[in-house]
């Protein structure tokens, strides 16, 4: 399999959860030598933060764990449904917004929830928005994203090791 597997993380403004997931998965892939097999990006369903760097609090919390968040916020675009193999929503609102944006049934089949990949947080069905929370909120989100990204990366590694297709859902 020569082409890369392409993953897009999506939250509301693309300044907290989705750029953190992007940075976490990117770093995990680099550490495992899988970065040559995967393309990672993030976007938001809301355009109000377009061009902004990630929230400073998220940058600081992520940096303390070894993740550098350098992504500039952008809104989900129609062509993202063609460019990416998996589009990962952080919560139900963004999940439903992505379905409304999907140009076809085939495109909507690429959408899943980040919580689908949780092993250590089985009681959570979404990644909470830490924007109005304190430090603990950012730490919780990073814990959840690390959990989900490990599972996702395991799937990508298996897919490329076997030359098979990635599972649509974990």
C-alpha positions in Angstrom: 0.0 0.0 0.0 1.8 3.2 -1.2 -0.7 6.0 -0.5 -1.0 7.5 3.0 -4.0 7.1 5.2 -5.5 10.6 5.7 -7.2 11.6 8.9 -9.0 14.9 9.7 -9.9 15.8 13.3 -12.9 18.2 13.7 -14.1 20.3 16.6 -16.0 23.5 16.7 -13.4 26.3 16.4 -10.3 24.2 15.6 -8.4 25.9 18.5 -8.5 23.3 21.3 -9.5 19.7 20.7 -8.9 19.0 17.0 -5.5 20.7 16.8 -4.5 18.8 20.0 -5.6 15.5 18.4 -3.6 16.4 15.3 -0.5 17.2 17.3 -0.8 14.1 19.5 -1.3 11.7 16.6 1.5 13.3 14.6 3.9 12.9 17.5 2.8 9.3 18.2 3.2 8.4 14.6 6.7 9.9 14.5 7.8 8.0 17.6 6.6 4.7 16.1 8.0 5.4 12.7 4.6 5.5 11.1 4.5 9.1 10.0 5.3 8.1 6.4 2.0 6.2 6.3 -0.3 8.8 7.6 -1.4 12.4 6.8 -3.0 14.3 9.7 -4.9 17.6 9.7 -7.6 19.3 11.7 -10.5 21.8 11.0 -13.5 23.3 12.7 -17.2 23.4 11.7 -17.2 27.1 12.8 -15.1 29.7 10.8 -14.8 32.3 13.6 -11.2 31.3 14.6 -9.9 30.8 11.1 -6.2 31.6 10.9 -5.8 31.6 14.7 -3.2 29.4 16.5 -4.5 26.9 19.0 -5.7 28.3 22.3 -2.7 29.2 24.4 -3.9 27.1 27.4 -4.1 24.0 25.1 -0.7 24.8 23.6 0.9 25.0 27.1 -0.8 21.8 28.4 0.2 19.9 25.2 3.7 21.2 25.3 4.2 20.0 28.9 3.5 16.5 27.4 5.8 16.9 24.5 3.4 18.0 21.8 3.9 21.0 19.7 0.7 22.5 18.3 1.5 24.8 15.3 -1.7 24.3 13.3 -3.6 27.4 12.1 -7.4 27.1 12.5 -9.5 26.6 9.4 -13.0 25.6 8.6 -14.0 22.3 7.1 -14.2 22.5 3.3 -16.3 20.4 0.9 -13.1 19.0 -0.6 -12.1 17.6 2.7 -14.6 14.8 2.2 -12.6 13.8 -0.9 -9.1 14.4 0.6 -9.5 12.4 3.8 -10.2 8.7 4.5 -11.5 9.3 8.0 -13.1 12.4 9.5 -13.2 12.3 13.3 -15.6 14.5 15.2 -15.0 15.4 18.8 -18.6 15.5 19.9 -22.2 14.9 18.7 -22.8 18.5 17.6 -19.8 18.4 15.2 -20.7 14.9 14.2 -24.1 16.0 13.1 -22.8 19.2 11.5 -20.3 17.1 9.4 -23.2 14.9 8.2 -25.0 18.0 7.0 -21.9 19.2 5.2 -21.1 15.8 3.6 -21.8 16.0 -0.2 -22.8 12.3 -0.5 -23.6 9.1 1.4 -20.2 7.8 0.5 -18.6 11.0 2.0 -20.7 10.6 5.2 -19.4 7.1 5.7 -16.0 8.6 6.5 -17.3 10.4 9.6 -16.8 8.8 13.0 -16.6 10.0 16.6 -13.3 10.3 18.6 -15.0 8.4 21.4 -15.2 5.4 19.1 -11.5 4.9 19.8 -11.5 5.2 23.5 -10.2 2.2 25.5 -9.4 4.0 28.8 -12.5 6.3 28.8 -15.3 3.9 27.9 -18.0 5.9 29.7 -17.4 9.0 27.6 -19.3 9.4 24.3 -17.6 12.7 23.4 -14.5 14.8 24.0 -15.6 17.8 26.1 -14.7 21.3 25.0 -12.1 22.6 27.6 -12.4 26.2 26.4 -14.4 27.4 29.4 -12.8 25.0 31.9 -9.7 25.3 34.0 -6.4 23.5 33.7 -8.1 20.2 34.7 -10.4 20.4 31.6 -7.4 20.6 29.3 -5.7 17.7 31.1 -8.8 15.6 30.8 -9.1 16.3 27.1 -5.4 15.5 26.5 -5.8 12.2 28.4 -8.8 11.3 26.2 -7.1 12.3 23.0 -4.0 10.3 23.8 -6.2 7.3 24.5 -8.1 7.6 21.3 -5.0 8.4 19.2 -3.2 5.3 20.5 -6.1 3.1 19.3 -6.3 4.9 16.0 -2.6 4.6 15.4 -2.7 0.9 16.2 -5.3 0.4 13.5 -3.2 2.3 11.0 -0.2 0.3 11.8 -2.1 -2.9 11.4 -3.6 -1.8 8.1 -0.2 -1.0 6.7 1.4 -4.1 8.1 -1.2 -6.4 6.5 -1.6 -4.3 3.4 -5.4 -4.4 4.1 -8.0 -1.8 4.5 -8.5 0.2 7.6 -11.7 -0.5 9.5 -14.3 2.3 9.2 -15.0 2.0 12.9 -12.9 0.5 15.6 
